[in-house]
Amino acid sequence: MRIAVIDDEKLTRMELVRLIYEDFPQAEIYEAGSGVQAMQLLEKKTFDFLFIDVHLGDMEGTTVASLARRLMPDAKIILPPPTRNAR
């Protein structure tokens, strides 16, 4: 199983990778810390699962997800749920 973890926050990526390895120790996990890095990764590899942050700093995660969907129609794409503004 090949998994991509795409998030501009390094600590968030590290924690998600750790959690994935706990349940799937044989998984191949690739990381990208920006939208540009993600696009480059998606052009080189195919994935079964992609965890994509919505706000990547240099572009929206939905743009990355759209490219991933075109390149890998069977891949499972996981985006974080929307958060509500605290008042």
Helices and strands as residue ranges (DSSP letters): E 2-6, H 10-23, E 28-32, H 35-44, E 49-52, H 61-71, E 76-78
